Amino acid sequence: MRPHFPHRYTSTITRVARGLATIDAPPRAPLMGGPPPVLHGDPANWSPEHLLVSALGLCLFATFDAFAAREKITVLEYRDTVTGVLDKTPWGLDFRSFTIEVEITVDRADVERTRAVLDRAAHYCIISKALRVPVKIEPHIWSHEERAHASVA
């Protein structure tokens, strides 16, 4: 049976302290996140920038892996390393480039097919295609008193 669309993916970010939040998307284990170290964050926590480059790498992997399985290619090893370059622009901080270095080991007879499957996976990676999609913000802002009253009602 084919999956029904659209799919929805939700995560919840909850402030724990200044510059520190939990990232929850049950049933997955929560992550701790905040700004990157270069912006005074804790290097042990996930930053939005690291999550973004990880999402790119994981999307390419998942897409490639699905396509390789369909093509019956035996993948002996797969590793990708993603680098995003963030820089100052006239419009503020902006990612200027993303590079995904991919290392794949397959049987000699599958090398060219694997190259074609990787090209196809890069084309269909939904995360890379979504990077310039507008983001809608729906604010709900209360005073402490209003929030306490709403919790009681």
VMD Tcl script that builds the backbone (N, CA, C; Angstrom):
set m [mol new atoms 459]
animate dup $m
set s [atomselect $m all]
$s set {name element resname resid chain x y z} {
  {N N MET 1 A 0.841 -1.176 0.000}
  {CA C MET 1 A 0.000 0.000 0.000}
  {C C MET 1 A 0.895 1.252 0.000}
  {N N ARG 2 A 0.557 2.217 -0.822}
  {CA C ARG 2 A 1.326 3.462 -0.918}
  {C C ARG 2 A 0.942 4.399 0.219}
  {N N PRO 3 A 1.905 5.168 0.720}
  {CA C PRO 3 A 1.581 6.112 1.797}
  {C C PRO 3 A 0.685 7.243 1.289}
  {N N HIS 4 A -0.147 7.762 2.163}
  {CA C HIS 4 A -1.026 8.881 1.827}
  {C C HIS 4 A -0.301 10.207 2.087}
  {N N PHE 5 A -0.565 11.176 1.246}
  {CA C PHE 5 A 0.054 12.494 1.385}
  {C C PHE 5 A -1.028 13.523 1.634}
  {N N PRO 6 A -0.744 14.639 2.258}
  {CA C PRO 6 A 0.591 15.051 2.687}
  {C C PRO 6 A 0.998 14.407 4.015}
  {N N HIS 7 A 2.307 14.294 4.230}
  {CA C HIS 7 A 2.861 13.847 5.508}
  {C C HIS 7 A 3.133 15.088 6.348}
  {N N ARG 8 A 3.033 14.964 7.650}
  {CA C ARG 8 A 3.359 16.065 8.556}
  {C C ARG 8 A 4.436 15.585 9.517}
  {N N TYR 9 A 5.408 16.426 9.763}
  {CA C TYR 9 A 6.488 16.131 10.700}
  {C C TYR 9 A 6.510 17.256 11.724}
  {N N THR 10 A 6.528 16.893 12.994}
  {CA C THR 10 A 6.448 17.896 14.045}
  {C C THR 10 A 7.546 17.661 15.069}
  {N N SER 11 A 8.145 18.735 15.518}
  {CA C SER 11 A 9.054 18.677 16.662}
  {C C SER 11 A 8.708 19.837 17.582}
  {N N THR 12 A 9.054 19.686 18.838}
  {CA C THR 12 A 8.775 20.717 19.834}
  {C C THR 12 A 10.087 21.168 20.454}
  {N N ILE 13 A 10.285 22.473 20.467}
  {CA C ILE 13 A 11.472 23.076 21.067}
  {C C ILE 13 A 11.031 23.756 22.356}
  {N N THR 14 A 11.619 23.358 23.488}
  {CA C THR 14 A 11.239 23.909 24.788}
  {C C THR 14 A 12.462 24.512 25.466}
  {N N ARG 15 A 12.366 25.788 25.802}
  {CA C ARG 15 A 13.465 26.477 26.466}
  {C C ARG 15 A 13.706 25.877 27.839}
  {N N VAL 16 A 14.968 25.565 28.126}
  {CA C VAL 16 A 15.375 25.038 29.423}
  {C C VAL 16 A 16.079 26.132 30.215}
  {N N ALA 17 A 16.920 26.889 29.538}
  {CA C ALA 17 A 17.679 27.985 30.147}
  {C C ALA 17 A 18.115 28.905 29.009}
  {N N ARG 18 A 18.774 29.974 29.361}
  {CA C ARG 18 A 19.266 30.892 28.327}
  {C C ARG 18 A 20.159 30.120 27.355}
  {N N GLY 19 A 19.798 30.141 26.076}
  {CA C GLY 19 A 20.609 29.489 25.048}
  {C C GLY 19 A 20.553 27.965 25.080}
  {N N LEU 20 A 19.576 27.390 25.764}
  {CA C LEU 20 A 19.492 25.938 25.858}
  {C C LEU 20 A 18.035 25.496 25.760}
  {N N ALA 21 A 17.776 24.508 24.899}
  {CA C ALA 21 A 16.414 24.014 24.709}
  {C C ALA 21 A 16.451 22.512 24.470}
  {N N THR 22 A 15.318 21.866 24.756}
  {CA C THR 22 A 15.169 20.465 24.373}
  {C C THR 22 A 14.470 20.426 23.025}
  {N N ILE 23 A 14.818 19.430 22.238}
  {CA C ILE 23 A 14.206 19.196 20.942}
  {C C ILE 23 A 13.523 17.842 21.054}
  {N N ASP 24 A 12.199 17.850 20.971}
  {CA C ASP 24 A 11.434 16.617 21.154}
  {C C ASP 24 A 10.615 16.294 19.912}
  {N N ALA 25 A 10.638 15.023 19.533}
  {CA C ALA 25 A 9.787 14.492 18.469}
  {C C ALA 25 A 9.540 13.024 18.808}
  {N N PRO 26 A 8.720 12.792 19.863}
  {CA C PRO 26 A 8.497 11.412 20.315}
  {C C PRO 26 A 8.056 10.519 19.162}
  {N N PRO 27 A 8.453 9.272 19.200}
  {CA C PRO 27 A 9.051 8.517 20.292}
  {C C PRO 27 A 10.573 8.573 20.307}
  {N N ARG 28 A 11.184 9.454 19.531}
  {CA C ARG 28 A 12.640 9.563 19.473}
  {C C ARG 28 A 13.192 10.145 20.776}
  {N N ALA 29 A 14.457 9.865 21.047}
  {CA C ALA 29 A 15.117 10.447 22.219}
  {C C ALA 29 A 15.252 11.951 22.018}
  {N N PRO 30 A 15.023 12.741 23.070}
  {CA C PRO 30 A 15.191 14.190 22.932}
  {C C PRO 30 A 16.653 14.561 22.724}
  {N N LEU 31 A 16.849 15.701 22.088}
  {CA C LEU 31 A 18.182 16.277 21.899}
  {C C LEU 31 A 18.256 17.576 22.681}
  {N N MET 32 A 19.457 17.988 23.024}
  {CA C MET 32 A 19.660 19.308 23.623}
  {C C MET 32 A 20.215 20.210 22.527}
  {N N GLY 33 A 19.692 21.426 22.447}
  {CA C GLY 33 A 20.124 22.314 21.388}
  {C C GLY 33 A 20.245 23.747 21.852}
  {N N GLY 34 A 20.921 24.509 21.036}
  {CA C GLY 34 A 21.117 25.929 21.289}
  {C C GLY 34 A 22.002 26.504 20.207}
  {N N PRO 35 A 22.496 27.703 20.432}
  {CA C PRO 35 A 23.346 28.318 19.409}
  {C C PRO 35 A 24.669 27.563 19.276}
  {N N PRO 36 A 25.320 27.709 18.124}
  {CA C PRO 36 A 26.616 27.053 17.939}
  {C C PRO 36 A 27.679 27.722 18.813}
  {N N PRO 37 A 28.800 27.052 19.036}
  {CA C PRO 37 A 29.860 27.631 19.879}
  {C C PRO 37 A 30.336 29.004 19.414}
  {N N VAL 38 A 30.380 29.236 18.083}
  {CA C VAL 38 A 30.855 30.536 17.592}
  {C C VAL 38 A 29.891 31.664 17.948}
  {N N LEU 39 A 28.661 31.318 18.335}
  {CA C LEU 39 A 27.684 32.314 18.783}
  {C C LEU 39 A 27.380 32.126 20.269}
  {N N HIS 40 A 28.411 31.667 21.013}
  {CA C HIS 40 A 28.386 31.538 22.472}
  {C C HIS 40 A 27.540 30.383 22.981}
  {N N GLY 41 A 27.356 29.363 22.162}
  {CA C GLY 41 A 26.623 28.181 22.595}
  {C C GLY 41 A 27.556 27.120 23.130}
  {N N ASP 42 A 26.975 26.118 23.743}
  {CA C ASP 42 A 27.719 24.987 24.295}
  {C C ASP 42 A 28.046 24.021 23.153}
  {N N PRO 43 A 29.321 23.704 22.952}
  {CA C PRO 43 A 29.682 22.816 21.850}
  {C C PRO 43 A 29.125 21.394 21.989}
  {N N ALA 44 A 28.662 21.019 23.166}
  {CA C ALA 44 A 28.102 19.673 23.360}
  {C C ALA 44 A 26.672 19.564 22.841}
  {N N ASN 45 A 26.016 20.690 22.583}
  {CA C ASN 45 A 24.615 20.684 22.159}
  {C C ASN 45 A 24.496 20.839 20.645}
  {N N TRP 46 A 23.380 20.353 20.113}
  {CA C TRP 46 A 23.093 20.494 18.691}
  {C C TRP 46 A 22.678 21.932 18.401}
  {N N SER 47 A 23.269 22.507 17.368}
  {CA C SER 47 A 22.880 23.848 16.933}
  {C C SER 47 A 21.955 23.714 15.730}
  {N N PRO 48 A 21.169 24.754 15.428}
  {CA C PRO 48 A 20.341 24.701 14.221}
  {C C PRO 48 A 21.182 24.463 12.964}
  {N N GLU 49 A 22.363 25.037 12.946}
  {CA C GLU 49 A 23.238 24.884 11.786}
  {C C GLU 49 A 23.680 23.425 11.626}
  {N N HIS 50 A 24.047 22.781 12.755}
  {CA C HIS 50 A 24.449 21.374 12.686}
  {C C HIS 50 A 23.266 20.471 12.343}
  {N N LEU 51 A 22.089 20.804 12.860}
  {CA C LEU 51 A 20.905 20.021 12.514}
  {C C LEU 51 A 20.593 20.145 11.022}
  {N N LEU 52 A 20.764 21.345 10.462}
  {CA C LEU 52 A 20.487 21.543 9.041}
  {C C LEU 52 A 21.444 20.740 8.169}
  {N N VAL 53 A 22.745 20.845 8.436}
  {CA C VAL 53 A 23.687 20.089 7.601}
  {C C VAL 53 A 23.500 18.583 7.816}
  {N N SER 54 A 23.140 18.177 9.040}
  {CA C SER 54 A 22.857 16.757 9.291}
  {C C SER 54 A 21.620 16.308 8.532}
  {N N ALA 55 A 20.603 17.160 8.484}
  {CA C ALA 55 A 19.385 16.826 7.737}
  {C C ALA 55 A 19.702 16.647 6.253}
  {N N LEU 56 A 20.560 17.483 5.714}
  {CA C LEU 56 A 20.953 17.326 4.308}
  {C C LEU 56 A 21.642 15.986 4.081}
  {N N GLY 57 A 22.589 15.661 4.927}
  {CA C GLY 57 A 23.320 14.405 4.786}
  {C C GLY 57 A 22.435 13.195 4.985}
  {N N LEU 58 A 21.558 13.248 5.982}
  {CA C LEU 58 A 20.670 12.125 6.255}
  {C C LEU 58 A 19.647 11.949 5.140}
  {N N CYS 59 A 19.168 13.053 4.592}
  {CA C CYS 59 A 18.214 12.971 3.479}
  {C C CYS 59 A 18.872 12.332 2.259}
  {N N LEU 60 A 20.082 12.759 1.935}
  {CA C LEU 60 A 20.771 12.158 0.794}
  {C C LEU 60 A 20.971 10.672 1.039}
  {N N PHE 61 A 21.413 10.298 2.244}
  {CA C PHE 61 A 21.611 8.892 2.581}
  {C C PHE 61 A 20.311 8.097 2.429}
  {N N ALA 62 A 19.231 8.574 3.049}
  {CA C ALA 62 A 17.968 7.833 3.038}
  {C C ALA 62 A 17.431 7.682 1.615}
  {N N THR 63 A 17.546 8.737 0.825}
  {CA C THR 63 A 17.059 8.695 -0.556}
  {C C THR 63 A 17.917 7.740 -1.383}
  {N N PHE 64 A 19.237 7.872 -1.238}
  {CA C PHE 64 A 20.144 6.973 -1.954}
  {C C PHE 64 A 19.902 5.525 -1.551}
  {N N ASP 65 A 19.784 5.264 -0.255}
  {CA C ASP 65 A 19.619 3.899 0.238}
  {C C ASP 65 A 18.345 3.256 -0.324}
  {N N ALA 66 A 17.270 4.031 -0.377}
  {CA C ALA 66 A 16.011 3.512 -0.929}
  {C C ALA 66 A 16.163 3.200 -2.418}
  {N N PHE 67 A 16.788 4.118 -3.160}
  {CA C PHE 67 A 16.974 3.899 -4.596}
  {C C PHE 67 A 17.928 2.729 -4.859}
  {N N ALA 68 A 18.994 2.625 -4.065}
  {CA C ALA 68 A 19.953 1.528 -4.242}
  {C C ALA 68 A 19.279 0.187 -3.970}
  {N N ALA 69 A 18.406 0.125 -2.975}
  {CA C ALA 69 A 17.677 -1.120 -2.680}
  {C C ALA 69 A 16.781 -1.500 -3.857}
  {N N ARG 70 A 16.114 -0.508 -4.437}
  {CA C ARG 70 A 15.254 -0.779 -5.606}
  {C C ARG 70 A 16.055 -1.324 -6.784}
  {N N GLU 71 A 17.276 -0.809 -6.919}
  {CA C GLU 71 A 18.149 -1.240 -8.022}
  {C C GLU 71 A 18.934 -2.508 -7.668}
  {N N LYS 72 A 18.716 -3.015 -6.465}
  {CA C LYS 72 A 19.397 -4.221 -5.988}
  {C C LYS 72 A 20.916 -4.062 -6.000}
  {N N ILE 73 A 21.371 -2.885 -5.576}
  {CA C ILE 73 A 22.798 -2.630 -5.431}
  {C C ILE 73 A 23.165 -2.948 -3.983}
  {N N THR 74 A 24.185 -3.774 -3.804}
  {CA C THR 74 A 24.658 -4.092 -2.459}
  {C C THR 74 A 25.641 -3.007 -2.040}
  {N N VAL 75 A 25.237 -2.215 -1.051}
  {CA C VAL 75 A 26.087 -1.134 -0.551}
  {C C VAL 75 A 26.916 -1.704 0.596}
  {N N LEU 76 A 28.216 -1.744 0.401}
  {CA C LEU 76 A 29.114 -2.296 1.415}
  {C C LEU 76 A 29.458 -1.249 2.474}
  {N N GLU 77 A 29.611 -0.014 2.049}
  {CA C GLU 77 A 29.882 1.099 2.972}
  {C C GLU 77 A 29.288 2.375 2.393}
  {N N TYR 78 A 28.819 3.241 3.292}
  {CA C TYR 78 A 28.307 4.558 2.889}
  {C C TYR 78 A 28.683 5.536 3.985}
  {N N ARG 79 A 29.152 6.680 3.579}
  {CA C ARG 79 A 29.458 7.748 4.534}
  {C C ARG 79 A 29.354 9.062 3.775}
  {N N ASP 80 A 28.644 10.031 4.356}
  {CA C ASP 80 A 28.691 11.368 3.767}
  {C C ASP 80 A 29.040 12.376 4.852}
  {N N THR 81 A 29.760 13.386 4.439}
  {CA C THR 81 A 30.163 14.476 5.323}
  {C C THR 81 A 29.668 15.770 4.695}
  {N N VAL 82 A 28.874 16.503 5.455}
  {CA C VAL 82 A 28.262 17.718 4.928}
  {C C VAL 82 A 28.918 18.937 5.574}
  {N N THR 83 A 29.250 19.900 4.746}
  {CA C THR 83 A 29.799 21.163 5.217}
  {C C THR 83 A 28.923 22.290 4.704}
  {N N GLY 84 A 28.457 23.121 5.613}
  {CA C GLY 84 A 27.720 24.320 5.249}
  {C C GLY 84 A 28.562 25.528 5.599}
  {N N VAL 85 A 28.648 26.479 4.713}
  {CA C VAL 85 A 29.424 27.694 4.954}
  {C C VAL 85 A 28.452 28.838 5.220}
  {N N LEU 86 A 28.489 29.363 6.441}
  {CA C LEU 86 A 27.659 30.482 6.864}
  {C C LEU 86 A 28.521 31.738 6.830}
  {N N ASP 87 A 27.997 32.815 6.278}
  {CA C ASP 87 A 28.790 34.040 6.161}
  {C C ASP 87 A 27.880 35.245 6.333}
  {N N LYS 88 A 28.504 36.383 6.579}
  {CA C LYS 88 A 27.760 37.640 6.637}
  {C C LYS 88 A 27.459 38.092 5.215}
  {N N THR 89 A 26.235 38.537 5.015}
  {CA C THR 89 A 25.825 39.073 3.720}
  {C C THR 89 A 25.171 40.426 3.990}
  {N N PRO 90 A 24.857 41.185 2.955}
  {CA C PRO 90 A 24.148 42.453 3.178}
  {C C PRO 90 A 22.780 42.254 3.841}
  {N N TRP 91 A 22.234 41.025 3.796}
  {CA C TRP 91 A 20.917 40.735 4.361}
  {C C TRP 91 A 21.013 40.064 5.726}
  {N N GLY 92 A 22.210 39.922 6.256}
  {CA C GLY 92 A 22.418 39.243 7.532}
  {C C GLY 92 A 23.173 37.942 7.313}
  {N N LEU 93 A 23.230 37.118 8.344}
  {CA C LEU 93 A 23.915 35.830 8.217}
  {C C LEU 93 A 23.135 34.941 7.257}
  {N N ASP 94 A 23.860 34.256 6.383}
  {CA C ASP 94 A 23.217 33.413 5.384}
  {C C ASP 94 A 24.163 32.277 5.019}
  {N N PHE 95 A 23.585 31.099 4.802}
  {CA C PHE 95 A 24.400 30.011 4.275}
  {C C PHE 95 A 24.745 30.341 2.833}
  {N N ARG 96 A 26.030 30.287 2.527}
  {CA C ARG 96 A 26.506 30.604 1.180}
  {C C ARG 96 A 26.660 29.351 0.329}
  {N N SER 97 A 26.942 28.198 0.980}
  {CA C SER 97 A 27.092 26.965 0.207}
  {C C SER 97 A 26.941 25.750 1.120}
  {N N PHE 98 A 26.607 24.647 0.483}
  {CA C PHE 98 A 26.567 23.340 1.136}
  {C C PHE 98 A 27.325 22.373 0.232}
  {N N THR 99 A 28.176 21.563 0.822}
  {CA C THR 99 A 28.909 20.544 0.083}
  {C C THR 99 A 28.725 19.219 0.804}
  {N N ILE 100 A 28.368 18.186 0.053}
  {CA C ILE 100 A 28.220 16.852 0.623}
  {C C ILE 100 A 29.270 15.965 -0.033}
  {N N GLU 101 A 30.251 15.553 0.760}
  {CA C GLU 101 A 31.276 14.630 0.284}
  {C C GLU 101 A 30.780 13.219 0.596}
  {N N VAL 102 A 30.648 12.402 -0.428}
  {CA C VAL 102 A 30.059 11.068 -0.279}
  {C C VAL 102 A 31.096 10.002 -0.629}
  {N N GLU 103 A 31.227 9.015 0.258}
  {CA C GLU 103 A 32.090 7.860 0.014}
  {C C GLU 103 A 31.206 6.617 0.043}
  {N N ILE 104 A 31.186 5.874 -1.065}
  {CA C ILE 104 A 30.363 4.672 -1.179}
  {C C ILE 104 A 31.237 3.541 -1.697}
  {N N THR 105 A 31.105 2.391 -1.069}
  {CA C THR 105 A 31.803 1.198 -1.545}
  {C C THR 105 A 30.769 0.176 -1.987}
  {N N VAL 106 A 30.930 -0.281 -3.231}
  {CA C VAL 106 A 30.035 -1.296 -3.821}
  {C C VAL 106 A 30.898 -2.277 -4.610}
  {N N ASP 107 A 30.278 -3.327 -5.103}
  {CA C ASP 107 A 30.986 -4.254 -5.985}
  {C C ASP 107 A 31.395 -3.522 -7.260}
  {N N ARG 108 A 32.517 -3.929 -7.838}
  {CA C ARG 108 A 33.060 -3.286 -9.041}
  {C C ARG 108 A 32.012 -3.179 -10.153}
  {N N ALA 109 A 31.190 -4.180 -10.315}
  {CA C ALA 109 A 30.186 -4.186 -11.387}
  {C C ALA 109 A 29.084 -3.146 -11.169}
  {N N ASP 110 A 28.964 -2.624 -9.946}
  {CA C ASP 110 A 27.883 -1.688 -9.623}
  {C C ASP 110 A 28.323 -0.223 -9.549}
  {N N VAL 111 A 29.582 0.060 -9.835}
  {CA C VAL 111 A 30.102 1.428 -9.657}
  {C C VAL 111 A 29.328 2.441 -10.491}
  {N N GLU 112 A 29.144 2.209 -11.780}
  {CA C GLU 112 A 28.465 3.188 -12.634}
  {C C GLU 112 A 26.990 3.315 -12.281}
  {N N ARG 113 A 26.338 2.195 -11.983}
  {CA C ARG 113 A 24.927 2.263 -11.563}
  {C C ARG 113 A 24.795 3.031 -10.253}
  {N N THR 114 A 25.766 2.838 -9.375}
  {CA C THR 114 A 25.741 3.541 -8.084}
  {C C THR 114 A 25.885 5.043 -8.299}
  {N N ARG 115 A 26.748 5.440 -9.211}
  {CA C ARG 115 A 26.916 6.864 -9.532}
  {C C ARG 115 A 25.584 7.445 -10.037}
  {N N ALA 116 A 24.894 6.718 -10.895}
  {CA C ALA 116 A 23.603 7.179 -11.413}
  {C C ALA 116 A 22.552 7.244 -10.306}
  {N N VAL 117 A 22.548 6.268 -9.411}
  {CA C VAL 117 A 21.598 6.273 -8.300}
  {C C VAL 117 A 21.883 7.443 -7.367}
  {N N LEU 118 A 23.154 7.736 -7.111}
  {CA C LEU 118 A 23.495 8.878 -6.262}
  {C C LEU 118 A 23.049 10.189 -6.910}
  {N N ASP 119 A 23.246 10.326 -8.201}
  {CA C ASP 119 A 22.783 11.533 -8.906}
  {C C ASP 119 A 21.268 11.682 -8.776}
  {N N ARG 120 A 20.551 10.577 -8.927}
  {CA C ARG 120 A 19.096 10.610 -8.805}
  {C C ARG 120 A 18.690 10.965 -7.377}
  {N N ALA 121 A 19.379 10.398 -6.391}
  {CA C ALA 121 A 19.077 10.695 -4.991}
  {C C ALA 121 A 19.307 12.179 -4.690}
  {N N ALA 122 A 20.381 12.742 -5.221}
  {CA C ALA 122 A 20.656 14.167 -5.008}
  {C C ALA 122 A 19.538 15.020 -5.591}
  {N N HIS 123 A 19.024 14.618 -6.732}
  {CA C HIS 123 A 17.934 15.350 -7.386}
  {C C HIS 123 A 16.642 15.283 -6.571}
  {N N TYR 124 A 16.382 14.157 -5.924}
  {CA C TYR 124 A 15.113 13.961 -5.214}
  {C C TYR 124 A 15.182 14.237 -3.710}
  {N N CYS 125 A 16.326 14.608 -3.181}
  {CA C CYS 125 A 16.455 14.877 -1.735}
  {C C CYS 125 A 15.519 16.031 -1.342}
  {N N ILE 126 A 14.515 15.728 -0.515}
  {CA C ILE 126 A 13.501 16.734 -0.196}
  {C C ILE 126 A 14.028 17.851 0.699}
  {N N ILE 127 A 15.059 17.597 1.467}
  {CA C ILE 127 A 15.600 18.646 2.340}
  {C C ILE 127 A 16.321 19.700 1.503}
  {N N SER 128 A 17.157 19.287 0.566}
  {CA C SER 128 A 17.858 20.279 -0.260}
  {C C SER 128 A 16.882 21.070 -1.114}
  {N N LYS 129 A 15.803 20.424 -1.563}
  {CA C LYS 129 A 14.807 21.135 -2.365}
  {C C LYS 129 A 14.015 22.140 -1.522}
  {N N ALA 130 A 13.955 21.958 -0.213}
  {CA C ALA 130 A 13.131 22.805 0.648}
  {C C ALA 130 A 13.857 24.030 1.194}
  {N N LEU 131 A 15.110 24.197 0.923}
  {CA C LEU 131 A 15.875 25.240 1.602}
  {C C LEU 131 A 15.417 26.663 1.319}
  {N N ARG 132 A 14.789 26.936 0.210}
  {CA C ARG 132 A 14.315 28.291 -0.078}
  {C C ARG 132 A 12.799 28.431 0.026}
  {N N VAL 133 A 12.160 27.475 0.689}
  {CA C VAL 133 A 10.714 27.528 0.888}
  {C C VAL 133 A 10.410 28.552 1.975}
  {N N PRO 134 A 9.425 29.422 1.762}
  {CA C PRO 134 A 9.071 30.394 2.812}
  {C C PRO 134 A 8.605 29.685 4.085}
  {N N VAL 135 A 8.904 30.289 5.213}
  {CA C VAL 135 A 8.503 29.748 6.511}
  {C C VAL 135 A 7.443 30.665 7.106}
  {N N LYS 136 A 6.308 30.100 7.446}
  {CA C LYS 136 A 5.211 30.858 8.056}
  {C C LYS 136 A 5.359 30.783 9.577}
  {N N ILE 137 A 5.263 31.908 10.246}
  {CA C ILE 137 A 5.333 31.970 11.710}
  {C C ILE 137 A 3.937 32.275 12.230}
  {N N GLU 138 A 3.445 31.467 13.158}
  {CA C GLU 138 A 2.142 31.689 13.785}
  {C C GLU 138 A 2.360 31.968 15.271}
  {N N PRO 139 A 2.470 33.235 15.677}
  {CA C PRO 139 A 2.794 33.530 17.077}
  {C C PRO 139 A 1.591 33.420 18.010}
  {N N HIS 140 A 1.864 32.956 19.219}
  {CA C HIS 140 A 0.911 32.924 20.328}
  {C C HIS 140 A 1.705 33.437 21.526}
  {N N ILE 141 A 1.515 34.686 21.879}
  {CA C ILE 141 A 2.329 35.312 22.929}
  {C C ILE 141 A 1.414 35.784 24.039}
  {N N TRP 142 A 1.735 35.374 25.271}
  {CA C TRP 142 A 0.932 35.742 26.428}
  {C C TRP 142 A 1.816 36.351 27.498}
  {N N SER 143 A 1.195 37.123 28.377}
  {CA C SER 143 A 1.880 37.526 29.598}
  {C C SER 143 A 1.867 36.325 30.535}
  {N N HIS 144 A 2.713 36.343 31.526}
  {CA C HIS 144 A 2.760 35.262 32.512}
  {C C HIS 144 A 1.393 35.091 33.172}
  {N N GLU 145 A 0.739 36.212 33.477}
  {CA C GLU 145 A -0.565 36.170 34.133}
  {C C GLU 145 A -1.633 35.562 33.212}
  {N N GLU 146 A -1.619 35.974 31.944}
  {CA C GLU 146 A -2.589 35.424 30.989}
  {C C GLU 146 A -2.385 33.922 30.814}
  {N N ARG 147 A -1.134 33.502 30.762}
  {CA C ARG 147 A -0.819 32.082 30.559}
  {C C ARG 147 A -1.271 31.262 31.773}
  {N N ALA 148 A -1.035 31.787 32.986}
  {CA C ALA 148 A -1.447 31.085 34.210}
  {C C ALA 148 A -2.980 30.981 34.264}
  {N N HIS 149 A -3.650 32.046 33.885}
  {CA C HIS 149 A -5.121 32.046 33.888}
  {C C HIS 149 A -5.659 31.043 32.860}
  {N N ALA 150 A -5.026 30.967 31.678}
  {CA C ALA 150 A -5.466 30.051 30.616}
  {C C ALA 150 A -5.254 28.607 31.049}
  {N N SER 151 A -4.215 28.332 31.843}
  {CA C SER 151 A -3.938 26.971 32.301}
  {C C SER 151 A -4.980 26.491 33.295}
  {N N VAL 152 A -5.537 27.418 34.093}
  {CA C VAL 152 A -6.524 27.079 35.102}
  {C C VAL 152 A -7.888 26.848 34.477}
  {N N ALA 153 A -8.209 27.615 33.449}
  {CA C ALA 153 A -9.555 27.558 32.830}
  {C C ALA 153 A -9.828 26.291 32.099}
}
mol reanalyze $m
mol bondsrecalc $m
mol representation Tube
mol addrep $m
